């Protein structure tokens, strides 16, 4: 499991590595820090760590799960 925390808003999030690979590709952790952004609008790099929770820690741990990825189609027009 991968833990990601924004240094601006201090909001922690936990994600499955397989879900992160589906979104950003198979990249190094340092590259993952640069590719992801927080919704708070902070411009800082995110803190990315590996999380291996023990039994009691895993009970209340919230994990962000990937639902289908939506691709936004934007038409580009050219006058002839």
Buried (B, 14 or more C-beta within 10 A) or exposed (E): BBBBBBEEEEEBBBBBEEBBEEEEEEEEEEEBBEEBEBEEEBEEBBEBEEBEBEEEEEEEEEBEEEEEEEEEEEEEEEEE
